[in-house]
Amino acid sequence: MKLGAANVKATLNVYDEITKKPGSPQALKALNCCVETYKYAILSFEMVSSELVEGPQTANYDVAVIGPEIANCEKELIDAKVKNPRLLARNQFMKYYIEMGYEITSTLELENPNEY
């Protein structure tokens, strides 16, 4: 989860860098949407570790809810015709971290259903 949070922070830095460059109002709106999404994702990934103590089901939920937010970010970028390979790659990495986090928390949930 820490690796996921670190990746999210690095991606947020990329978005921040790109939002400072001139672009269309639609592109800026889409980029800002993604910035907010990644801020939310940082909080979610950081909460997961502490929530594992409470129960993996809560941690699993916090990882799972990031996915639709990233999908919305991608849709905003596509609709605004923002074509940036760096952003596309970072969003893809994000999906991998979400999937890994989801699988890890799901496995913990199944292995130790009464321990949490």
CYANA upper distance limits for C-alpha pairs under 8 A (distance plus 0.5 A):
  1 MET  CA      5 ALA  CA      6.67
  1 MET  CA     45 PHE  CA      6.37
  1 MET  CA     46 GLU  CA      7.61
  1 MET  CA     48 VAL  CA      7.47
  1 MET  CA     49 SER  CA      7.30
  1 MET  CA    101 GLY  CA      7.05
  2 LYS  CA      6 ALA  CA      6.63
  2 LYS  CA     45 PHE  CA      7.76
  2 LYS  CA     46 GLU  CA      7.51
  3 LEU  CA      7 ASN  CA      6.69
  4 GLY  CA      8 VAL  CA      6.69
  4 GLY  CA     45 PHE  CA      7.15
  4 GLY  CA     94 MET  CA      8.04
  4 GLY  CA     97 TYR  CA      6.00
  4 GLY  CA     98 ILE  CA      8.19
  5 ALA  CA      9 LYS  CA      6.73
  5 ALA  CA     41 ALA  CA      8.17
  5 ALA  CA     42 ILE  CA      5.92
  5 ALA  CA     45 PHE  CA      5.90
  5 ALA  CA     46 GLU  CA      6.83
  6 ALA  CA     10 ALA  CA      6.76
  7 ASN  CA     11 THR  CA      6.64
  7 ASN  CA     94 MET  CA      7.89
  8 VAL  CA     12 LEU  CA      6.57
  8 VAL  CA     38 TYR  CA      6.80
  8 VAL  CA     41 ALA  CA      7.38
  8 VAL  CA     42 ILE  CA      6.50
  8 VAL  CA     94 MET  CA      7.50
  9 LYS  CA     13 ASN  CA      6.82
  9 LYS  CA     38 TYR  CA      8.13
  9 LYS  CA     42 ILE  CA      7.24
 10 ALA  CA     14 VAL  CA      7.06
 11 THR  CA     15 TYR  CA      6.86
 11 THR  CA     38 TYR  CA      8.14
 11 THR  CA     87 LEU  CA      8.34
 11 THR  CA     90 ARG  CA      6.60
 12 LEU  CA     16 ASP  CA      6.59
 12 LEU  CA     35 VAL  CA      6.67
 12 LEU  CA     38 TYR  CA      6.44
 12 LEU  CA     39 LYS  CA      7.82
 13 ASN  CA     17 GLU  CA      6.60
 14 VAL  CA     18 ILE  CA      6.76
 14 VAL  CA     87 LEU  CA      8.11
 15 TYR  CA     19 THR  CA      6.60
 15 TYR  CA     31 LEU  CA      7.16
 15 TYR  CA     34 CYS  CA      8.00
 15 TYR  CA     35 VAL  CA      6.78
 15 TYR  CA     87 LEU  CA      8.06
 16 ASP  CA     20 LYS  CA      7.16
 16 ASP  CA     35 VAL  CA      7.63
 17 GLU  CA     21 LYS  CA      7.76
 18 ILE  CA     31 LEU  CA      8.46
 19 THR  CA     28 LEU  CA      6.76
 19 THR  CA     31 LEU  CA      6.86
 19 THR  CA     32 ASN  CA      7.85
 23 GLY  CA     27 ALA  CA      6.73
 23 GLY  CA     28 LEU  CA      7.03
 24 SER  CA     28 LEU  CA      6.76
 25 PRO  CA     29 LYS  CA      6.61
 26 GLN  CA     30 ALA  CA      6.75
 26 GLN  CA     80 ALA  CA      5.82
 27 ALA  CA     31 LEU  CA      6.56
 27 ALA  CA     77 LEU  CA      7.49
 27 ALA  CA     80 ALA  CA      5.69
 27 ALA  CA     81 LYS  CA      7.67
 27 ALA  CA     82 VAL  CA      6.54
 28 LEU  CA     32 ASN  CA      6.52
 29 LYS  CA     33 CYS  CA      6.70
 30 ALA  CA     34 CYS  CA      6.86
 30 ALA  CA     73 CYS  CA      7.60
 30 ALA  CA     76 GLU  CA      5.51
 30 ALA  CA     77 LEU  CA      5.90
 30 ALA  CA     80 ALA  CA      6.99
 31 LEU  CA     35 VAL  CA      6.70
 31 LEU  CA     73 CYS  CA      8.47
 31 LEU  CA     76 GLU  CA      8.45
 31 LEU  CA     77 LEU  CA      7.50
 32 ASN  CA     36 GLU  CA      6.82
 33 CYS  CA     37 THR  CA      6.78
 33 CYS  CA     73 CYS  CA      6.86
 33 CYS  CA     76 GLU  CA      8.02
 34 CYS  CA     38 TYR  CA      6.60
 34 CYS  CA     70 ILE  CA      8.11
 34 CYS  CA     73 CYS  CA      5.46
 34 CYS  CA     74 GLU  CA      8.43
 35 VAL  CA     39 LYS  CA      6.73
 36 GLU  CA     40 TYR  CA      6.76
 37 THR  CA     41 ALA  CA      6.67
 37 THR  CA     69 GLU  CA      6.57
 37 THR  CA     70 ILE  CA      7.25
 37 THR  CA     73 CYS  CA      7.46
 38 TYR  CA     42 ILE  CA      6.66
 38 TYR  CA     70 ILE  CA      8.49
 39 LYS  CA     43 LEU  CA      7.14
 40 TYR  CA     44 SER  CA      6.77
 40 TYR  CA     66 ILE  CA      8.42
 41 ALA  CA     45 PHE  CA      6.57
 41 ALA  CA     66 ILE  CA      6.48
 42 ILE  CA     46 GLU  CA      6.59
 43 LEU  CA     47 MET  CA      6.62
 44 SER  CA     48 VAL  CA      6.91
 44 SER  CA     62 ASP  CA      6.14
 44 SER  CA     63 VAL  CA      7.08
 44 SER  CA     66 ILE  CA      7.99
 45 PHE  CA     49 SER  CA      8.14
 45 PHE  CA     62 ASP  CA      7.94
 45 PHE  CA     63 VAL  CA      7.18
 46 GLU  CA     50 SER  CA      8.31
 47 MET  CA     51 GLU  CA      6.60
 47 MET  CA     59 ALA  CA      8.02
 47 MET  CA     62 ASP  CA      8.27
 48 VAL  CA     52 LEU  CA      6.73
 48 VAL  CA     58 THR  CA      8.44
 48 VAL  CA     59 ALA  CA      5.24
 48 VAL  CA     60 ASN  CA      8.21
 48 VAL  CA     62 ASP  CA      7.19
 48 VAL  CA     63 VAL  CA      7.78
 49 SER  CA     53 VAL  CA      8.06
 49 SER  CA     59 ALA  CA      7.96
 50 SER  CA     54 GLU  CA      7.91
 51 GLU  CA     55 GLY  CA      6.59
 51 GLU  CA     56 PRO  CA      7.34
 51 GLU  CA     58 THR  CA      6.89
 51 GLU  CA     59 ALA  CA      5.81
 52 LEU  CA     56 PRO  CA      5.35
 52 LEU  CA     58 THR  CA      8.03
 52 LEU  CA     59 ALA  CA      6.33
 52 LEU  CA    105 THR  CA      8.49
 52 LEU  CA    116 TYR  CA      8.41
 53 VAL  CA    116 TYR  CA      7.16
 54 GLU  CA     58 THR  CA      8.08
 54 GLU  CA    116 TYR  CA      6.41
 55 GLY  CA     59 ALA  CA      7.35
 55 GLY  CA    109 GLU  CA      8.17
 55 GLY  CA    116 TYR  CA      5.17
 56 PRO  CA     60 ASN  CA      6.30
 56 PRO  CA    105 THR  CA      6.00
 56 PRO  CA    106 SER  CA      7.71
 56 PRO  CA    108 LEU  CA      6.78
 56 PRO  CA    109 GLU  CA      5.75
 56 PRO  CA    116 TYR  CA      7.77
 57 GLN  CA     61 TYR  CA      6.74
 57 GLN  CA    105 THR  CA      7.70
 57 GLN  CA    106 SER  CA      7.97
 57 GLN  CA    109 GLU  CA      6.73
 58 THR  CA     62 ASP  CA      6.85
 59 ALA  CA     63 VAL  CA      6.90
 59 ALA  CA    105 THR  CA      7.01
 60 ASN  CA     64 ALA  CA      6.62
 60 ASN  CA    101 GLY  CA      7.96
 60 ASN  CA    102 TYR  CA      6.12
 60 ASN  CA    105 THR  CA      5.57
 60 ASN  CA    106 SER  CA      6.83
 61 TYR  CA     65 VAL  CA      6.67
 62 ASP  CA     66 ILE  CA      7.52
 63 VAL  CA     67 GLY  CA      8.13
 63 VAL  CA     98 ILE  CA      6.50
 63 VAL  CA    101 GLY  CA      6.68
 63 VAL  CA    102 TYR  CA      6.33
 64 ALA  CA     98 ILE  CA      7.40
 64 ALA  CA    102 TYR  CA      6.68
 65 VAL  CA     69 GLU  CA      7.58
 66 ILE  CA     70 ILE  CA      6.86
 66 ILE  CA     98 ILE  CA      7.60
 67 GLY  CA     71 ALA  CA      6.80
 67 GLY  CA     95 LYS  CA      7.28
 67 GLY  CA     98 ILE  CA      7.12
 68 PRO  CA     72 ASN  CA      6.64
 69 GLU  CA     73 CYS  CA      6.76
 70 ILE  CA     74 GLU  CA      6.74
 70 ILE  CA     91 ASN  CA      7.54
 70 ILE  CA     94 MET  CA      8.33
 70 ILE  CA     95 LYS  CA      8.18
 71 ALA  CA     75 LYS  CA      6.71
 72 ASN  CA     76 GLU  CA      6.69
 73 CYS  CA     77 LEU  CA      6.84
 74 GLU  CA     78 ILE  CA      6.70
 74 GLU  CA     88 LEU  CA      8.43
 74 GLU  CA     91 ASN  CA      8.07
 75 LYS  CA     79 ASP  CA      6.51
 76 GLU  CA     80 ALA  CA      6.58
 77 LEU  CA     81 LYS  CA      6.56
 77 LEU  CA     82 VAL  CA      5.59
 77 LEU  CA     83 LYS  CA      8.11
 78 ILE  CA     82 VAL  CA      6.50
 78 ILE  CA     83 LYS  CA      8.05
 84 ASN  CA     88 LEU  CA      6.91
 85 PRO  CA     89 ALA  CA      6.56
 86 ARG  CA     90 ARG  CA      6.65
 87 LEU  CA     91 ASN  CA      6.56
 88 LEU  CA     92 GLN  CA      6.73
 89 ALA  CA     93 PHE  CA      6.75
 90 ARG  CA     94 MET  CA      6.70
 91 ASN  CA     95 LYS  CA      6.90
 92 GLN  CA     96 TYR  CA      7.02
 93 PHE  CA     97 TYR  CA      6.89
 94 MET  CA     98 ILE  CA      6.68
 95 LYS  CA     99 GLU  CA      6.63
 96 TYR  CA    100 MET  CA      6.61
 97 TYR  CA    101 GLY  CA      6.49
 98 ILE  CA    102 TYR  CA      6.50
 99 GLU  CA    103 GLU  CA      6.61
100 MET  CA    104 ILE  CA      6.58
101 GLY  CA    105 THR  CA      6.61
102 TYR  CA    106 SER  CA      6.44
103 GLU  CA    107 THR  CA      6.50
104 ILE  CA    108 LEU  CA      6.78
105 THR  CA    109 GLU  CA      6.56
106 SER  CA    110 LEU  CA      6.75
107 THR  CA    111 GLU  CA      6.51
108 LEU  CA    112 ASN  CA      6.40
108 LEU  CA    113 PRO  CA      8.32
109 GLU  CA    113 PRO  CA      5.96
112 ASN  CA    116 TYR  CA      7.79
